[in-house]
Amino acid sequence: MKPFLFALGAVFVLSACATTTSPTGRTQYVGAVPEAQLNQLGAQAFAEMKAKQKVSNDSRQTAYVSCVVNAIVRQLPPDAQRIGWESAVFVDNSANAFALPGGKVGVNTGIFSVARNQDQLAAVIAHEIGHVTSRHHDERITRQAGASGALQVVGSLLGSRYGEGVGNAAVQGGGIAAQAGFLLPGSRAQESEADVVGQQLMASAGFDPRAAVNLWQNMIAAGGSRPPQWLSTHPDPQSRIGELQSRAARLVPTYEQARAGGRVPKCG
């Protein structure tokens, strides 16, 4: 076992969980892993994925994604901005994206087939960043620790079997990301919460919040009634569209205020 994972095992055993309130007012149980350790785990998982999966060498795609990520990150609290955000584009036809603790964002090339402009891409990325800022990964690992026992959770990080994740290479190779629950779908509550937080973030960054509706319509058209992995744990697509539409209407003034204040992203 690597020294890092020995240390992480001790963290699981010794850390006390905490009760906190999510951005939408939901009670959360977090704290099985201190934030610094969780960020380290996210960074290690991201490095592992970049080593195992093909990363795009298309500079335009890379700059496009980086531009959208940076515009959204600028709307986060200062502490969240300072963790060193990084993005990568993976050559994979599946319409998937993810964000990890430690400020790591991955986008598959397949997402560009459904996110057809910068506002729709911002809807994807802001949703994923919303999972991070809402501490959903922390919540998931804390729940695992409570259900399985701390040492069993640490042991699962060394296993060779994944749940469904992002990219076949990572799944076949085994590793930390999915074993920690990083690449599994969130609960319905988490997915809905990431929608709320993400739409607010994109509007504040100067991206049109109505594009989240268009994105989901594109998803339905591309995949029929079955959504992609990254958005799968949610009520039916038509219910989601209704929620996104209602929220977008309320966020248009935020979007317009952002644009009037000079937040006018020009990513692509």
Sequence and secondary structure as in RCSB ss.txt:
>XXXX:A:sequence
MKPFLFALGAVFVLSACATTTSPTGRTQYVGAVPEAQLNQLGAQAFAEMKAKQKVSNDSRQTAYVSCVVNAIVRQ
LPPDAQRIGWESAVFVDNSANAFALPGGKVGVNTGIFSVARNQDQLAAVIAHEIGHVTSRHHDERITRQAGASGA
LQVVGSLLGSRYGEGVGNAAVQGGGIAAQAGFLLPGSRAQESEADVVGQQLMASAGFDPRAAVNLWQNMIAAGGS
RPPQWLSTHPDPQSRIGELQSRAARLVPTYEQARAGGRVPKCG
>XXXX:A:secstr
  HHHHHHHHHHHH   EEEE TTS EEEE SS HHHHHHHHHHHHHHHHHHS B   HHHHHHHHHHHHHHHTT
S HHHHTT  EEEEE  SS  EEEETTTEEEEEGGGGGT  SHHHHHHHHHHHHHHHHTTHHHHHHHHHHHHH H
HHHHHHTT S   S S HHHHHH  HHHHTTTTS   HHHHHHHHHHHHHHHHHTT  TTHHHHHHHHHHHHHTT
S  GGG SSS HHHHHHHHHHHHHHHHHHHHHHHHTT      
